[in-house]
Amino acid sequence: ETRHFSVGVVHGGLLVNHHVLSIGQLVSFIAYISNMVWPMFAIGYLFNILERGSASYDRVKKLLQEKPLITDAHADNTLSAEDLQGDLDYQIKSFAYPDEKDIPVLKNIDFKLRPGQTLGLVGRVGAGKTTIIELLLREFDQYDGQITLNGKDIRTIPLKLLLSQISYVPQNNFLFSTSIGRNIAFSSEDADQEDIALAAQKSDLHEDVLKMPKGYQTLVGENGLSLSGGQRQRMSIARAVLKDTHILILDDALSAVDAKTETEILSALRKERENKTTMIAAHRLTSVMDADLILVLKNGQIVERGNHQQLLAENGWYAEMWRRQENGGEDINE
């Protein structure tokens, strides 16, 4: 633009020198051109925004038109939360992801949990621990077999009702850019400050919060950047405790806390969930050592089952990993 402006001034100067233009005409021409530059830029910018918006709209429209794979087409809408307070029974013959139907990731998964019992899921990365959890959360419905809750196939339970009875704590949780208190009460908007503090105590977070400048009003920053990994995990556990559901799932949710804190949290949860079902998937075996049933998974199959003492007596994979971790080794995937 500067080059073109300079060319215009030089050429206009020559025209003035040859008496083709007057100085006033040249000045007016340059002034008009200067006034037109930014509007022309704005028009170009507008067309660019419109084109980008049009492309984005097409993508959003396509997304909104997608039909969900999980629906309530066969749901029994007469069910209530009380109808789901019972045994959790897995009878999965096989499951494969929809885009890899020829490669089963789960085979012959069968177990039953009564209210008040805890299940431990252990095994190497890719063994199928999280997949078992995903089926309970109804992220996939296409499998050979069934999962029942109090005798009712979970595919016949309205999805909203089913998920209202499950608290899921993933390894990588999401925190909002707001206060600690509001983050804990994310799924329980009617909770008061006393309820929030009690949930934090059960997840061993309360003392940490009291040391912060504004207590439960302390802002945590985008996705909890101002907190440690262990504090973020404990805050996510506090959310689940506050929700107080029939089923609690901890998916490697204690990986960032130390052994002492882990013991205190699990001890509090056992008292809290005396008549409720708990599922714990973990790499650190101390997380599941007090579980009523521990399943050792390999390549999507159960290769060992029992409680802690029974698995140690079998002297298999679980016993070997226990000895390694007791001696200071942490890698369960070796």
Beta strands, then each sheet from edge to edge (+ up, - down):
strand 1: 88-96
strand 2: 104-113
strand 3: 118-123
strand 4: 143-149
strand 5: 152-153
strand 6: 166-169
strand 7: 247-251
strand 8: 277-281
strand 9: 293-298
strand 10: 301-306
sheet 1: 2+ 1- 4+ 5-
sheet 2: 6+ 7+ 8+ 3+ 9+ 10-
end
